[in-house]
Amino acid sequence: MAGEDVSSNFRALVENADRKFARVRDLPAFGRAQSHYFHKVFKAYMKLWNYQQSHRSKLVESGLNRWEIGEIASRIGQLYFSQYMRTSEARFLLESYVFYEAILKRRYFEEVQEKKDLSARSKELRFYARFLLVALIVDRREMVLHLGEKLRALVEDSKSNFRETNFKEWRLVVQEITRFTKADTSLTYVRPLRYCAMLDSYPASQTYLARFHAKKLFKFRDALLASYHRNEVKYAEVTLDTYRMMQCLEWEPSGSFYQKRPVETKGNGFVVDHTLTSGIIDMKLAADMADPSLPPNPRKALLYRPAVSHLLAVLAMICDELSPECVMLIYLSASGGPARENVAQPENAVGSSRTSKSKLLARASQEQKSYKSEPHSNGHKSSSGDYYNDYLWLGPRGGSGSNNLYPGDLIPFTRKPLFLIIDSDTSRAFKVLNGAERGEPVALLLSPLKPSLENPSADDTAASLNGSQFTFFLTAPLQAFCQMLGLSNSDPEPEVYDEAESILSASFSEWETSLLTSKVLNLVWAQVLPDQFLRRLILRFIFCRSVLTSLSRTEDDDPYLPQCHPDLPESVSAGSKLVQSAVQRLAEHLGVAKSFHFNKT
């Protein structure tokens, strides 16, 4: 009788936790007002987890399966990960990894293969798919490869044992992660994409940084990252471009967790104790992995193939919550197109299916309409064609312009400080924002219209196979340099590669000092320069611009060059001695100087 009570209590706790989980799962992944939901559902699952630990033997006697314990832990891991995606707090990501790794090591789903339970198999497949995403973002490459192979084998086994079920979607998941790992490991990362204080701060410029001041300084706290290209490399809703950018906007912990320990396996699994009494997961482990000395990560909203109305709703929400002393980074990577006749005006297409955003969108739409008849900040009348001409495609073509994002769509949000990165073949359409702001001047980094590659015939497929070249330069500049020139993993040698990193670091240190001591640095850049993340992006833009300017071509250079608005100082221009000499040293060191033309000094 006592066993029945324990079992019924357990089932009641499961149902209660699942109901709360369903509510928090459906919440939008942005906005600061949802933390209390997380605490409620987390508390329900912790109560459930502790209950099954305390009554494990009786629950097993009453028929509790090991995969059911794994499912509880998987939900907790999923809950942590969803909270990380909402807040960008590293501790939630690490907690999620801890739970998922414990499930794998303790083989909670192993018995599913013996019982041939389709429902349990579906849960096992979802576990591997979710753990893959977490391991990918945590940057545990060995684990990602291991999980990818496990998922592939599991899908093949499922096709054999559940012949009446179509596993086409799962085959697509396997194809996605295979394509992603091949693209992202085509060049070895000798340093993390995340900001590493040991590698990305330069002692020579610290004195100037401490003394640096401007009329106003902004703090970087929020970012919106959106990407869509046809056939682009992605896993789940994280594209290769947004993956690199989100990594670039986070701190690299210095703890042992990121020391990339190899995956130790024995046979088909891990060398671990997987008895029934091994259900205790050390939830304090993640606290030891984190680095408490680091500041919080900027909060990031990731959008994949968003409807323009949804993107504007997210922008409106973030801007509404943005503090006056903070700047927001907007990163948009997408193909573009010219204006067409009979395309609906953006403000007519703007409208949110989310009622909680309707007022914000209505306000933004009204501002877009009124802006056409209002003067610029420089006194000139605006032309609707200037702001609603070229655009970005944020979804499949068609839809009467509902997937088209125009420069004018962003004007209402320029009341707040924006750091805008546009990576598109129509990026220059957005330079009209410079001087058209409603309040704060916008910092603009605009990609080239075409990529520069050793093999020009690969231009059309480069972005879909390897991600955007401009984004690659901003997130992993040396790897982007080598990829552009066709250098592979084995060429150059590791020692040569390390020295190349040293050359680049020394150059960044000099450019950083030049910016910090410049008397003509535009206030737009001066306001964000003290921020580590934004400063690093600016330095990498300077490198990218000089490399692409110096590259030898047989045609007009202009479409292959990035732009920034307003201008950066002449001392760090593409052709300045300070910058070009550094690119020349790097090219000569890697034996590729013949691919460039440098000014004679």
N, C-alpha and C positions, 0 to 999 in steps of 0.2 A: 504493500500500500504506500509505504514511504517512497519507494522507487517511482511509483506512478505520479505522486505529488511532485517529486523532483523533475520528472520528465515534463509534466504539464506546466510547471513554473518556467522551465527552460524554454518551452515552445512559446509561452506568453511573452517572455523577454525578447525572443527572436522576433516575433511579430511587432512588438512595440518599437524595437530598434529599427526594423526594416521600414516601418511607417515614417519614422523621423528621417531616416536616410533618404527616402523618396522625396521628401519635402526639400531637403537641403540640396539634393542632386539637381533639382529643377530650378534652383535659383540662378540668376544671371551671374556670370563669372567676373563681375566688376561691381564697384561700389563698396563703400566702407561700412554700410549699415547692417551687414549680415552675420557678424561674428557671433551674435548670441544664438543663432540657429546652429552653428557649428558646435558650440559648447553643449547645447542640449542633446544633439545626436551623439556626440562623442561620449557624453556622460552615460547615455543609454547603452552604448556598445561596451564601455568599460565595465558597467554593471553586468552585462551579459558575459563578457570575457571572464571576469572574476568568478561568476557563478559556475561557469563550466569548469573552471580550474578547481573550485572547491568541491564539486560533486562529480568529478570526472568518472570515477569508477561506477557509480550508480547510473550515470547517463550512458556509459558504454554497455552496461548490463541491459539497459532498456532499449538498446538498438542505435545509439548515437554512432554515426559513421565518422571516420577520421576526416573525410573531405568536408563534412559539415563544420568541423573546427577550423579547417583551412579557409572555408568560405567566410567565417566570422572574421578571421585575421585579415583576409583579403578585403573585406568591406572597410575595416579600420584603416588599412593601407590606402585604399581608394579615398577614404574620407580625408586622410592627411594630405594626399596629393591634390585633391580638389581645393583644399584650403591653401596649399602652396600656390596653386595657379591663381587664386584670388588675391593673395597677399605678397607673393614672392619671398616669403620668409624661409630661409634655408632650413631651419629646424623642422618645418613640416615636411619638406622634401626628404630629409634624412630619416625622420620617423617612418615615413612611407616605405623607404628602402629597407629599413630594418624589418618591418613586418613582412614584406614580400620575400625578402631573402630567407627569413625564418621559415616561411611556408615551403619554400623550395628545398631548403636543407633538411627539413623534417618530413618531407615527402607526404604531406597530408593528402594529396590527390592520387597517390600511387595505387590505392585499391580500386580506383575507378576503372582502370584497365582490366581488372579481373571481373568486375561485376557487369560491365558493359551497360552502364546507366547513362542514357543520352543526356538527361538533365544535368547530371554531375559532370559529364564530359564537356558540356557547354560552359559550365562554370570554370572548369579547368582551362579551357581555351581562353576564356576571358581573363583569367588570372595571368597567364603567360603574356597575353597582349598588353595588359596594363603594366605588368612588371617591366616589360621591354621599354615602354615609354618612360617610366621612372628611371631605369638604369641608363637610358639614353641621355636624359637631362642631367643626371648625376655625373655622367661622363665615365661610367664604368664600362669601357669598351670590351674588355674580355668577357664580362658578364653579358653584354648585349649579343656578342657572337654566340656565346653558349646558349642563351635563351632562344635566339633565332633558330639554331639547329634543333633545340628541343621542340619548339613550336612547329617547325617543318615536319619533324618525325611524328608529332602528335596528330597533325592534320592528315598525314598519309595513313596513319593507323585508324583514324576516325572514318576515312573514306572506305576502308576495308571492313570495319566492324559495324558500321551504321550505313549500309548501302542504300537504305531508303531515304536518307537525309542528304540534302545538297549542301556541300561545304564550299561552294564557290566563293563566298565572301571571305572565308578563312584563307583560301588559297591567295586571294588578293592581298590579305594582310601579310602573308609570308612574302609575297612579291614586293610589297612596299618596304618592309624592313630590310630585305636583301638589297634592294636598289639603294636605300638610304645608306646602309653601312658601306657599300661599295663606293658610293660617291664621296662620303665623308672621310674615308680612309685612303683615298687615292694619293694623298700626301700626309705624311706623319706629322702630327702636332707635337713639336718638341717643347712646347710651352702651352699652358692652359689658355682657352679662349676667355675665361673669366679674368677679371682684374686681379692681378697678383701684386701685392705691395712690394715684394722682393724684386720683381722683374719690371714693373711698370711705373715705379716712382724713381726719380733721378736725383741723387744727392746734390749734384752740381747746381740744380735750379731751386732747391728747397728754400734757400735764403731769400731769393727773389719772390718765391711763391708766398712766403710768410709776410713779406712786405707789400705784396700786391693789394691794391684797393681800387675800387671804382665807385661811381656815384651810387650805384645800386648793384647788389650781388644776388643772384638767384640760386636757390637750392634745387637740385634735380631729385624729384620724388616719384614722378609718374611717367609712364610711357605707354603708348599704344603701338602695337606691331601688327601689321596686316600684310598678307601676301597672297597673290594668286597668279599663276602662269599655267597655261595648258601643259599637261603632262609633266609638271614639275616634280622633283623628288620630294617626297613627304612621307611621314609616318603618322597615322591617325590624322589629326588636324594641325600637326606641326610640320611646316615646310622646312627645307634645308636652310633657306634664307632666314626665316624667323628663328630657327634653332640657333644659328650662329649669332644672330643679333641679341637674342635673349641671354645667351651665355656671356656675350660681351658686356652686358649691362648688369652683371652680378659679381660679387666678391668671391675670390678663390680662397676657401678655408685652408689654413695651414696645418690642420690636424692630420692624424694618421689615416683618416678615412680616405683622403685623396692621394695616398701614396701608391695607388694602383697595384694592390696585391693581386697576384695571379689566382685564377680560379682553380682550386684543387678538387679533382674529381677522382672517383674510383668506379670504373665500369660506366654505368649510365647515370650515376648520381653522385652526391656529395658524401664524403666520409664523415658521417655524423651519426649521433644517436637518434633513432626515430621510433623509439618505443612510445607506448601510449602515455607515459608520464612526462614526455618532453614538450608539453604544451605551454610552458612558461616562456614568454618572450620578454627579454630584458628591455623594457621601454626606456631605461635610463641610458642605454648604450648610445643613442643618437645625441644625447647631451654631451657625451664625451667626444663625439666626432665633430661637433660644431666648434666654431672659433668665436668665443664671446667678445674678443677684442675688436671684431669687425663691426662697422656701422651696418644698419639694415640695408638690404637690397632695395633699389627703386621698385615700386610696384608696377607690374606690367600686365596689360590686357592684350592677349593674343587672339587675333581674329583670322580665320581662314575662310577665304571666299565669302566675305560678308556682303549682304545686301547693303547698298549705300545708306538706306534708311537706318539699318542696324548700326553701321559704323558711325553715323552721325549721332545716333542715340548714345552710344558709348562715349563718344567725344564730349557730348553735352554733359553727361553725367560726371565724367572726370573733371572737366573744366569747372563745373558747378562746385565741386568739392576741392578744387585746387586752391591752396593758400596763396595770398598775394605775393609772398616772397619766394614762390616756387615756379619752376619752369617745367613744361611738359614736352617730352620728346615724342614725335610722331614719325614712325617709319612705315613707308608704303612701298612695296615692291610688286609691280604688276606691269603687264604689257599695256600699251596705250593706243589711242586712235584719234583721228581728226574729227571735227564736228561734221555732222550730216544733217541734211534738211529733214524736216518733219520729225526730228527727235524731240521727245518731250523735254521741257525745261526741267532742270534738276529739282527746283522747288515744288513742282507739281508731283514729282515722283516721291518726294520726301514724305514719309509717314511711317510711324512705327506700329507694328503689331503688338508691341508691349505697351499696355495702357499706362504703366508707370513712367514711360518716357514721352508720352504724347505732348505734354505741355512744353517740355524742353525742345522737342522737335518743332513744334508750332512756332516757338519763339525764334529758333534758328531759321526756319523757312521764311518768316516775316522779314527778318533782317536781310536775307538774301534778296528778297524782292525789293526792299527799300534801298538797298545799296546801289542799285543800277542808276539811280537818279541823284546820288549824293556825291560830293567831290572827294577826290583823294585827299590824303593828308598833305600832299604837295600842291594842292590847289587846282589840279586838273580834273575835268569830268571823267568819270569812268565810262568805259564802253562795255556793254554786255558781252560783245564778242571776245573781248580780252580775257574774260573770266570764265566763259562758257564755250570755249573753242576746243582745244585738244583736251583729252581726258585720260583717265586710267580705267582699264577694264578690271573690275574686281570680281567678275563672275563670267559664266559662259556668255558669248556674244548674243545679242538680241535683247528681248525684254523691253523694247522701246526706251532704252537709255536708263533703265532702272539699276543696271550694274555699272553705270558710268559715273566716276567721281571727277568733278570739274574743280579747277583751282578756286572758283568762286564759292564752292561749297564750304571751303575752309575759312573764308573771310570772317564770318561771325565769331569764330573762336580765337581770332587774333586780339581780342580784348585781354587775353591772358598771354603770358610769355610762352612762345613756342620755339622748339628746336626741331626743324623739319628736315627729314631725309627722304628724298624721292628717288627711287631706283627704277627707272623706266625709260623706254625709248621715246617717251614724250615728257621727260622730266622738266625740260626747259619751259614748258607751258606754265609751270608753277612759279617762275621768277617774277610773274606779274604781282605776286603777293608782296614783294619788296616795294614798300612805299604805299601799299594799299591797306595797311593794317588799321584796325579800329582803335587799338589802344597801345599795345606793346609791339615794338619792331620784331620781326621774325628772323631767326637765323636759318639760312637755307643751305643745305648740301645737296647738289643735284648731280645725278649720275651722267656718264656719257650716253649718247644716243645709240652707240654701237659698242660692243666689247672688242678689245684688242687681243688677238690670239695669234699664236705662231702659225696655226693652220686656219686661214680666213674662211675656208669653206665650211668650217664647223660653227660659224657664227649663229646660225639659226637654231641649232640644237644645244648650244653651250649652256644656256640658262636652265634648260630642262634637265640636262644630265649632271651638271656640276654646281648649279646654283648661280646666282648673279655674281659677275666679276667685281662690280663695285662694292657690293656687300662683303665679298670675300676680302677685298683690300681693307675695308674698315674693321673687320673682325680678326683677320689673320693675314697681315700684310706680306710677310715673307713667303708664306705658302702661296698666296695669290700671285706674287711676283714670279715664283718658280713655275706655277701652273701656266701662267701666261706664256712663258718661254719654253714650255714643254719639258721641264725638268721633272724627273720622277723621284720615287723614294730612294733609289739606290744612287742617284746622281743629283746633287753632290754627296760626298761622304759625310758621315755624322760630324766629324771634326770640322770640316769646311762649313757645314750648316750652322754649327754652334758659333763659329767665328762670324758668319753672316749675321746671326742674331745680335752679336756684340756690336757690329758695325751699325746696325739699324738702331739699337738702343742708344748708342753714343750720339747718333744723328738726332734722334728724337729729343735727347737731353739738350742739345745745342739749340734746336728749334724752339723748344719750350722756353728756354732762357730768353731767346730773341723775342718771343711773344710777350713774355712777362715784363720785359724792359722796354718794349716799344712805346714811343710817344704818340704814335698815330694809330694805335689799335682801336678799331671801331667799338663803340660802347656795346653794340649787340654781342660781340665776341667777348669783350671784357667782362660782361655781366655773368657769363657762364664759365669762363676760363678756370676759376678756382675748383670747379667740380672735376674730380678725377676721371669719371667716365666720359664726360663731354670733352674734356681737354684731350683725352686719348683719341677720341674720334676725330678731332680737329687735326691733330698731328698726323694721323694715318691718312686723312684726306690730303694733306700737304704732300705726303709721300706718293700717294696714288696719282695726284695731279702731275707731279714732276716726272714720275716714271712714264706715264702715258704721253706726256708732252715730248719727252726725249726719245721715245721709241721711233725707230726709222719706219717710214711708210712711203708708199708710192702714190698715195692719194691725199686729199685734203684732210688735215688733222682735226679740224673743228668737231665733227660728229663723235670723235673718239675721246674727247676731253671732258672732264667733269667741271662743274662750276660751283662757286659759292657766292652767296649774296647776304649781306654786303661784302665787299672785297676784304681780304686779309692783307696785312702789311706787305709792302714790296719786298721786305727783307726775307720773307718766306715764300715768295712767288715761285712759279715752276722753273723759271730760268735764272733765279738768283744764285750767286756763287755758293752761298751757304747750303742751299738745298741741292742744287744740281751736282756739286762735288761729292755729296754723300751718296747720291744715286750712282754716280760714276764709280766710286770706290766699291760699292756693293756689286755692280755689274762686272767690274774687273776681277773681283775676288771670286765670283762664280763662273768666270770665263764666258760671259755673254755680252761683253762690251760691244762686239760687232753688231749687235741688234739695235744699238742706240746711236744717236748723233748728239754730241754734247758741244756746248758753246766753248770756243777756245778762250782760255783765260790767261 
